[in-house]
Amino acid sequence: MTLRLPLCLLVLCASLPASAPAPGAPWGAQSLWDAWPQARVAPADPWSLKHAGLRQTLDGLQARHPGLLTLVEEGLSAEGRKIPLLRVGTGPTGILLWSQMHGDEPTATAALLDALNWLGTHRQDAAVKQFLSRVTLWIIPMLNPDGAERTQRWNAQGIDINRDALRLSTPEGRYLKAVRDRLRPALGYNLHNQNPLLRAGRAGSQAAISVLSVPGDEADSGALGTRKTRQLALEVQRLVQALAPGRVARYDTDYTARAFGDSMTRWGTPTLLIETGGWGGPGEAGRLVRLNFVALLGSLAAVADGSFEAMDPADYGRIPLNQRDALGTLVVRNTRLASGRGFPPFVADLSFVIPGAFAGEAIRRLEPGLVELGDLADFKGVDEFDAAGMLAVPWPTQPETGWASLREALQARGLVETDEATLLAAARALGEAAVARSGFTGAVLLYRTLATGRLKLEGAVLRGQLAGLPTPRQGVSKPSLGLNGGNQPDVNPVKCGTPSAAPG
Ligand SMILES: [Zn+2]
């Protein structure tokens, strides 16, 4: 849905915290957000960008902005794909940014390409000129091209490069370490995607961006420059918070010596981890690239002019922690559930997950399906549906079964309008195939009780999505204005004036 607001209201919406640059400043969160649609060069779906597409985009950027970015050299992946290292700017502060160390985590890669195009377009602006004279960006946009080719986390040897910082069995890991040791950058940006179904704090919204000032030792003593990366994490939070309130979290992890971010910090390059999560709704992939574009350019500018050092590192601990196991793709609430095995119906909430292109650190769930049932009061759904007054019945289906064919099959059995005893007897006859439990991938039929006491089939959850029923109420607040992946230059995601339609 696209909601057009009067210009004056958009201007009000753009108000940023007092410490932020004015909305008109080129590096302001809002200005960068607004600039992104024109800056885009990466494909709308970041997962479609592979090694060949990256090379093509880099060639295009070099042709369009001669002299902006230098292809310094190329490392080699296990399968012999080239790993470009780019240099932008001439300043004394070196910053090394590497993305897609995990091949199936491309959001920041796309944002980096768009950011390069934006810098090229604006390189004659005084602010950009000054930026390029203060920092030198060293960029490895796709460290794991073999993994990207297969949309997998690991490199072609099957190794998680981010656990190879000590043993250095991977050519990609060896290359990254060699680059760091040679350049000795003052700061590192380690760019990833995380499980999109995490929340920013216990009662928080879906985390769109998570940050971590990566510790370089067990004690995280701060002696290794993590004061700076804490300030930088707060700067990213400030930028993202302005556009996606309540959607920034702190990545929760312990010091891991064999991980790259931790090792970079220990080796002398204090490193900020930025993890892209989820921000449900149409155009999600583009919206997350756009948010990365703002976070990267905005925070790099704050490094260049030193403004990030105004942040109080003590505030870092107040960024809400990532909360796991508390968010589903769809939550159906308050239904009576005939779960199978002959149990009488009971009131339950049901949480479904649809796995995306991204596997994350957890074992990949291959099929969309039910993950949890019971009292899910502490759960949220990216989408939610209140099924109070309905009866839910699990029903086995084939993966290709659509709503029309399912309804037809039930019609043929006289189960579109029926009585409860008949329906439950039919379900029970299907045995264990029609039992609602974690991992169930069939349909969950949703019946409404008519005034006559009979049941009428209204819809179903099919492959983690509602079918035959109106669009669900949104359980986690979403951008209030239409965002379709970036083709609308004038949209603004900042909520203002009207209260959020849903608890956030
Ligand atoms: Zn990762």
Boltz pocket constraint, residues with backbone or C-beta under 6 A from the ligand:
constraints:
  - pocket:
      binder: B
      contacts: [[A, 102], [A, 105], [A, 191], [A, 192], [A, 193]]
      max_distance: 6.0
